[in-house]
């Protein structure tokens, strides 16, 4: 049975969306194509009618995650105190416990970096955040300071997700959040 082009496009987007969440939550290497497709009610063989390889899906899923986060960031940076809103959200309990919905930089991008597979999509996502952060900063060296802020945010989030103690995880988020908000000028 043949499906319409619209059906194929919808299925293609469903695969990307599910992969984006799973790659951020479980990791790229730990996410197999067969379980991914099965979760969507699709066959493993059908994957190749949508993508040439898992690497192609990873790149499209990373772009989709970046677009998903972009919408949230536009809202945050439109607030009265945009940098504070961004820092509070980035270092929130929600973001710490919901990697499948959050920024792909501490999950997918870091895994790609560890594998020696840098991605231009990671560049685009990071550059968008750097520009947004930099636009809130006054004074000299705002570009460099935006890098320090993003590095601190990503590092604190990664550490908070990696420790066993909930108290330590919360302390990491709180200390980083307070430091960034106090030293932003």
Backbone as CSV, one residue per row, in Angstrom:
resi,resn,N_x,N_y,N_z,CA_x,CA_y,CA_z,C_x,C_y,C_z
1,UNK,0.841,-1.179,0.000,0.000,0.000,0.000,0.887,1.243,0.000
2,UNK,0.574,2.168,-0.861,1.318,3.416,-0.940,0.654,4.470,-0.064
3,UNK,1.517,5.262,0.584,1.026,6.361,1.404,1.232,7.671,0.670
4,UNK,0.459,8.659,1.025,0.595,9.972,0.405,1.902,10.624,0.860
5,UNK,2.343,11.629,0.104,3.547,12.377,0.472,3.356,13.049,1.825
6,UNK,2.124,13.519,2.090,1.823,14.166,3.364,2.010,13.181,4.521
7,UNK,1.560,11.958,4.331,1.715,10.927,5.373,3.193,10.645,5.615
8,UNK,3.957,10.539,4.547,5.389,10.284,4.679,6.076,11.441,5.401
9,UNK,5.710,12.680,5.074,6.303,13.855,5.723,5.948,13.883,7.209
10,UNK,4.704,13.540,7.531,4.292,13.500,8.939,5.056,12.418,9.702
11,UNK,5.211,11.269,9.087,5.967,10.174,9.718,7.423,10.584,9.910
12,UNK,7.985,11.227,8.919,9.361,11.722,8.987,9.525,12.641,10.200
13,UNK,8.586,13.572,10.375,8.646,14.502,11.511,8.435,13.792,12.840
14,UNK,7.573,12.789,12.878,7.371,12.005,14.112,8.663,11.307,14.526
15,UNK,9.372,10.758,13.551,10.641,10.073,13.842,11.647,11.078,14.402
16,UNK,11.753,12.230,13.772,12.700,13.259,14.235,12.355,13.701,15.652
17,UNK,11.084,13.953,15.913,10.661,14.422,17.237,10.963,13.378,18.315
18,UNK,10.633,12.135,18.046,10.892,11.071,19.023,12.388,10.874,19.229
19,UNK,13.144,10.900,18.139,14.599,10.740,18.237,15.214,11.891,19.025
20,UNK,14.741,13.102,18.788,15.267,14.269,19.493,15.093,14.108,21.000
21,UNK,13.925,13.681,21.427,13.677,13.483,22.857,14.527,12.336,23.411
22,UNK,14.574,11.223,22.691,15.347,10.062,23.171,16.853,10.336,23.184
23,UNK,17.365,11.007,22.162,18.794,11.314,22.131,19.174,12.220,23.298
24,UNK,18.312,13.180,23.626,18.594,14.076,24.749,18.444,13.359,26.083
25,UNK,17.484,12.462,26.188,17.226,11.767,27.450,18.195,10.597,27.682
26,UNK,18.355,9.749,26.661,19.099,8.497,26.826,20.500,8.519,26.237
27,UNK,20.752,9.435,25.328,22.025,9.488,24.628,21.887,8.950,23.217
28,UNK,22.732,9.437,22.358,22.702,9.027,20.956,23.123,7.568,20.815
29,UNK,24.237,7.228,21.455,24.746,5.866,21.350,23.823,4.839,21.960
30,UNK,23.107,5.205,23.003,22.235,4.263,23.706,20.865,4.132,23.044
31,UNK,20.575,4.959,22.074,19.283,4.911,21.393,19.419,4.111,20.109
32,UNK,18.856,2.922,20.126,18.882,2.070,18.943,17.774,2.425,17.978
33,UNK,18.012,2.195,16.703,17.009,2.506,15.694,15.793,1.598,15.799
34,UNK,16.017,0.326,16.077,14.897,-0.608,16.156,13.925,-0.227,17.285
35,UNK,14.398,0.009,18.526,13.459,0.426,19.578,12.801,1.777,19.284
36,UNK,13.541,2.685,18.654,12.986,3.989,18.290,11.807,3.806,17.343
37,UNK,12.014,3.045,16.292,10.961,2.840,15.305,9.790,2.048,15.898
38,UNK,10.091,1.059,16.723,9.040,0.256,17.353,8.156,1.136,18.238
39,UNK,8.762,2.081,18.966,7.998,2.980,19.835,7.004,3.819,19.032
40,UNK,7.294,4.032,17.761,6.422,4.813,16.890,5.462,3.932,16.090
41,UNK,5.532,2.611,16.323,4.685,1.687,15.582,5.134,1.495,14.151
42,UNK,6.437,1.673,13.922,7.006,1.556,12.581,8.042,0.439,12.555
43,UNK,8.379,-0.009,11.361,9.375,-1.065,11.226,10.776,-0.477,11.113
44,UNK,11.739,-1.267,11.554,13.139,-0.863,11.461,13.530,-0.609,10.013
45,UNK,13.091,-1.458,9.115,13.411,-1.304,7.695,12.860,-0.019,7.109
46,UNK,11.745,0.450,7.643,11.134,1.683,7.162,11.965,2.915,7.454
47,UNK,12.873,2.797,8.405,13.742,3.926,8.755,14.477,4.442,7.522
48,UNK,14.966,3.527,6.707,15.822,3.900,5.587,15.055,4.511,4.412
49,UNK,13.739,4.520,4.478,12.991,5.268,3.467,12.875,6.736,3.868
50,UNK,13.323,7.044,5.110,13.285,8.422,5.599,14.678,9.039,5.754
51,UNK,15.664,8.215,6.112,17.009,8.719,6.413,18.050,7.781,5.810
52,UNK,19.168,8.351,5.398,20.268,7.560,4.858,20.989,6.794,5.955
53,UNK,21.055,7.417,7.163,21.827,6.828,8.253,21.365,7.399,9.584
54,UNK,21.818,6.772,10.642,21.533,7.300,11.975,22.179,8.670,12.136
55,UNK,23.353,8.880,11.562,24.023,10.182,11.648,23.160,11.295,11.051
56,UNK,22.490,11.001,9.947,21.596,12.001,9.347,20.449,12.308,10.307
57,UNK,19.888,11.272,10.923,18.806,11.485,11.892,19.309,12.286,13.087
58,UNK,20.507,12.000,13.566,21.068,12.740,14.698,21.126,14.229,14.372
59,UNK,21.615,14.563,13.198,21.738,15.974,12.816,20.361,16.632,12.730
60,UNK,19.402,15.946,12.140,18.049,16.517,12.035,17.390,16.618,13.409
61,UNK,17.643,15.655,14.272,17.076,15.692,15.628,17.708,16.826,16.438
62,UNK,18.987,17.054,16.239,19.670,18.157,16.921,19.097,19.500,16.457
63,UNK,18.883,19.647,15.171,18.267,20.867,14.645,16.861,21.062,15.215
64,UNK,16.094,19.983,15.283,14.729,20.058,15.823,14.756,20.461,17.291
65,UNK,15.689,19.912,18.049,15.813,20.284,19.464,16.177,21.755,19.589
66,UNK,17.072,22.215,18.735,17.452,23.625,18.745,16.277,24.532,18.429
67,UNK,15.455,24.139,17.467,14.278,24.933,17.113,13.267,24.939,18.255
68,UNK,13.112,23.805,18.912,12.188,23.701,20.046,12.612,24.644,21.170
69,UNK,13.901,24.645,21.472,14.428,25.491,22.534,14.397,26.964,22.119
70,UNK,14.568,27.237,20.839,14.547,28.619,20.348,13.247,29.315,20.713
71,UNK,12.128,28.614,20.581,10.842,29.205,20.930,10.782,29.642,22.383
72,UNK,11.274,28.785,23.269,11.305,29.124,24.696,12.232,30.306,24.946
73,UNK,13.381,30.313,24.298,14.350,31.391,24.508,13.828,32.736,24.015
74,UNK,13.096,32.736,22.927,12.510,33.985,22.434,11.588,34.564,23.509
75,UNK,10.788,33.700,24.130,9.903,34.159,25.214,10.707,34.689,26.399
76,UNK,11.747,33.962,26.793,12.543,34.358,27.951,13.258,35.687,27.711
77,UNK,13.828,35.859,26.535,14.591,37.068,26.250,13.697,38.258,25.909
78,UNK,12.382,38.047,25.865,11.445,39.155,25.676,10.939,39.693,27.020
79,UNK,11.332,39.053,28.112,10.874,39.483,29.433,11.621,40.738,29.895
80,UNK,11.126,41.326,30.969,11.715,42.560,31.494,13.161,42.355,31.937
81,UNK,13.459,41.247,32.562,14.817,40.903,32.995,15.219,39.596,32.286
82,UNK,15.579,39.711,31.013,15.771,38.513,30.191,16.889,37.582,30.648
83,UNK,18.026,38.122,31.022,19.127,37.247,31.402,18.782,36.481,32.672
84,UNK,18.181,37.139,33.630,17.790,36.471,34.865,16.767,35.368,34.581
85,UNK,15.808,35.657,33.709,14.791,34.659,33.347,15.443,33.452,32.668
86,UNK,16.406,33.726,31.791,17.113,32.645,31.099,17.918,31.811,32.082
87,UNK,18.669,32.453,32.952,19.479,31.736,33.947,18.575,30.906,34.855
88,UNK,17.492,31.504,35.345,16.578,30.781,36.232,15.978,29.550,35.552
89,UNK,15.632,29.677,34.295,15.045,28.549,33.568,16.094,27.490,33.252
90,UNK,17.264,27.933,32.815,18.320,26.982,32.446,18.766,26.165,33.653
91,UNK,18.844,26.797,34.796,19.295,26.106,36.004,18.121,25.776,36.928
92,UNK,17.012,25.413,36.328,15.808,25.065,37.084,15.730,23.556,37.319
93,UNK,14.917,23.184,38.274,14.675,21.752,38.535,14.071,21.098,37.294
94,UNK,13.159,21.829,36.617,12.557,21.280,35.399,13.636,20.906,34.379
95,UNK,14.573,21.817,34.121,15.598,21.555,33.113,16.543,20.449,33.573
96,UNK,16.816,20.414,34.854,17.708,19.392,35.399,17.089,17.998,35.259
97,UNK,15.781,17.896,35.430,15.120,16.583,35.419,14.435,16.256,34.095
98,UNK,14.499,17.143,33.130,13.818,16.929,31.844,14.757,17.107,30.659
99,UNK,15.823,16.335,30.595,16.750,16.531,29.477,16.098,16.313,28.116
100,UNK,15.060,15.491,28.053,14.397,15.203,26.784,13.647,16.408,26.218
101,UNK,13.422,17.425,27.045,12.715,18.627,26.594,13.614,19.849,26.532
102,UNK,14.808,19.752,27.058,15.646,20.924,27.227,16.690,21.124,26.162
103,UNK,17.608,21.983,26.503,18.697,22.367,25.616,19.512,21.140,25.194
104,UNK,19.788,20.991,23.909,20.564,19.841,23.453,22.080,19.997,23.635
105,UNK,22.542,21.174,24.052,23.992,21.367,24.190,24.609,20.465,25.262
106,UNK,24.016,20.341,26.459,24.643,19.471,27.459,24.387,17.985,27.224
107,UNK,23.554,17.644,26.270,23.255,16.232,26.020,23.816,15.816,24.666
108,UNK,23.084,16.083,23.604,23.482,15.641,22.274,24.811,16.236,21.829
109,UNK,24.964,17.547,21.982,26.193,18.198,21.510,27.412,17.715,22.272
110,UNK,27.264,17.527,23.588,28.421,17.055,24.353,28.784,15.625,23.952
111,UNK,27.791,14.793,23.672,28.088,13.426,23.230,28.763,13.427,21.866
112,UNK,28.295,14.274,20.964,28.947,14.369,19.660,30.394,14.832,19.810
113,UNK,30.631,15.780,20.706,31.991,16.247,20.962,32.875,15.145,21.512
114,UNK,32.342,14.354,22.441,33.110,13.244,22.996,33.455,12.210,21.936
115,UNK,32.597,12.058,20.961,32.824,11.099,19.880,33.729,11.654,18.779
116,UNK,34.111,12.928,18.894,34.912,13.541,17.838,34.096,13.837,16.600
117,UNK,32.784,14.118,16.789,31.893,14.425,15.680,31.254,15.803,15.893
118,UNK,32.037,16.873,15.834,31.442,18.196,16.020,30.367,18.452,14.969
119,UNK,29.420,19.304,15.313,28.277,19.551,14.441,28.068,21.046,14.220
120,UNK,27.822,21.416,12.984,27.511,22.813,12.682,26.189,23.215,13.335
121,UNK,25.315,22.260,13.591,24.059,22.564,14.287,24.344,22.975,15.727
122,UNK,25.311,22.345,16.358,25.707,22.767,17.705,26.226,24.200,17.672
123,UNK,27.009,24.522,16.653,27.500,25.896,16.494,26.327,26.869,16.409
124,UNK,25.344,26.535,15.592,24.199,27.425,15.385,23.407,27.618,16.676
125,UNK,23.179,26.530,17.403,22.421,26.612,18.657,23.189,27.448,19.674
126,UNK,24.474,27.176,19.826,25.280,27.926,20.785,25.379,29.397,20.383
127,UNK,25.621,29.667,19.125,25.736,31.058,18.682,24.443,31.842,18.907
128,UNK,23.301,31.187,18.722,22.022,31.867,18.985,21.906,32.254,20.453
129,UNK,22.279,31.325,21.348,22.226,31.641,22.784,23.245,32.714,23.149
130,UNK,24.448,32.623,22.590,25.476,33.626,22.886,25.011,35.015,22.476
131,UNK,24.391,35.124,21.321,23.895,36.426,20.864,22.809,36.952,21.790
132,UNK,21.917,36.061,22.214,20.851,36.497,23.115,21.424,36.950,24.454
133,UNK,22.346,36.191,24.997,22.961,36.558,26.278,23.736,37.859,26.116
134,UNK,24.543,37.947,25.076,25.361,39.141,24.859,24.499,40.392,24.719
135,UNK,23.323,40.257,24.130,22.453,41.427,23.940,21.962,42.013,25.264
136,UNK,22.075,41.251,26.335,21.629,41.728,27.654,22.763,42.344,28.466
137,UNK,23.990,42.205,27.994,25.157,42.632,28.760,25.609,44.016,28.346
138,UNK,26.060,44.761,29.314,26.602,46.093,29.049,28.101,46.067,29.298
139,UNK,28.795,47.030,28.754,30.221,47.157,29.005,31.066,46.379,28.030
140,UNK,32.356,46.446,28.308,33.336,45.779,27.440,33.298,44.268,27.618
141,UNK,33.820,43.589,26.644,33.984,42.141,26.670,32.671,41.377,26.800
142,UNK,31.590,41.930,26.296,30.300,41.239,26.421,30.297,39.906,25.671
143,UNK,31.003,39.820,24.552,31.063,38.556,23.803,31.768,37.483,24.628
144,UNK,32.875,37.848,25.256,33.608,36.886,26.080,32.799,36.506,27.316
145,UNK,32.128,37.482,27.912,31.337,37.208,29.104,30.153,36.302,28.782
146,UNK,29.585,36.442,27.582,28.478,35.559,27.202,28.959,34.114,27.092
147,UNK,30.196,33.907,26.646,30.765,32.558,26.587,30.945,31.984,27.992
148,UNK,31.415,32.805,28.904,31.585,32.351,30.292,30.231,31.978,30.894
149,UNK,29.213,32.794,30.632,27.880,32.515,31.169,27.345,31.198,30.608
150,UNK,27.406,31.026,29.297,26.905,29.785,28.696,27.700,28.573,29.164
151,UNK,29.011,28.713,29.267,29.840,27.601,29.741,29.470,27.218,31.164
152,UNK,29.224,28.203,32.002,28.837,27.944,33.389,27.469,27.272,33.441
153,UNK,26.527,27.768,32.654,25.188,27.175,32.635,25.232,25.711,32.216
154,UNK,25.904,25.442,31.117,25.974,24.072,30.601,26.712,23.172,31.577
155,UNK,27.834,23.645,32.107,28.604,22.840,33.058,27.841,22.550,34.338
156,UNK,27.173,23.555,34.878,26.401,23.354,36.110,25.255,22.381,35.871
157,UNK,24.582,22.505,34.732,23.483,21.589,34.429,23.995,20.157,34.289
158,UNK,25.094,19.991,33.566,25.688,18.656,33.403,26.073,18.045,34.755
159,UNK,26.744,18.827,35.580,27.146,18.325,36.903,25.935,17.964,37.752
160,UNK,24.917,18.825,37.746,23.737,18.561,38.572,23.031,17.283,38.140
161,UNK,23.099,16.963,36.864,22.481,15.725,36.364,23.328,14.499,36.671
162,UNK,24.606,14.696,36.940,25.506,13.553,37.088,25.727,13.096,38.527
163,UNK,25.354,13.915,39.502,25.589,13.526,40.890,24.405,12.747,41.429
164,UNK,24.690,11.876,42.369,23.643,11.031,42.952,22.812,11.782,43.986
165,UNK,23.452,12.639,44.754,22.789,13.340,45.845,21.887,14.462,45.315
166,UNK,20.574,14.406,45.591,19.687,15.498,45.181,20.068,16.831,45.825
167,UNK,20.579,16.760,47.050,20.990,17.990,47.731,22.175,18.629,47.020
168,UNK,23.138,17.819,46.632,24.305,18.352,45.921,23.888,18.892,44.553
169,UNK,23.011,18.183,43.868,22.530,18.647,42.567,21.873,20.022,42.699
170,UNK,21.034,20.168,43.709,20.357,21.453,43.918,21.352,22.534,44.302
171,UNK,22.336,22.178,45.105,23.354,23.152,45.515,24.151,23.656,44.308
172,UNK,24.501,22.754,43.410,25.224,23.143,42.188,24.399,24.166,41.400
173,UNK,23.116,23.865,41.211,22.250,24.781,40.466,22.125,26.125,41.173
174,UNK,21.904,26.086,42.484,21.717,27.324,43.253,22.965,28.200,43.246
175,UNK,24.122,27.593,43.504,25.371,28.360,43.569,25.688,28.972,42.203
176,UNK,25.575,28.177,41.145,25.860,28.700,39.803,24.878,29.808,39.439
177,UNK,23.589,29.597,39.713,22.566,30.597,39.411,22.855,31.903,40.152
178,UNK,23.104,31.805,41.446,23.361,33.012,42.242,24.627,33.730,41.787
179,UNK,25.675,32.974,41.500,26.935,33.580,41.044,26.732,34.328,39.723
180,UNK,26.059,33.681,38.777,25.867,34.315,37.473,25.017,35.577,37.580
181,UNK,24.011,35.542,38.400,23.136,36.712,38.541,23.824,37.862,39.276
182,UNK,24.733,37.536,40.203,25.440,38.578,40.955,26.595,39.178,40.155
183,UNK,27.199,38.385,39.282,28.417,38.858,38.589,28.180,39.202,37.138
184,UNK,26.974,39.469,36.748,26.678,39.688,35.320,27.190,41.016,34.788
185,UNK,27.460,41.967,35.630,27.916,43.290,35.145,29.404,43.430,35.127
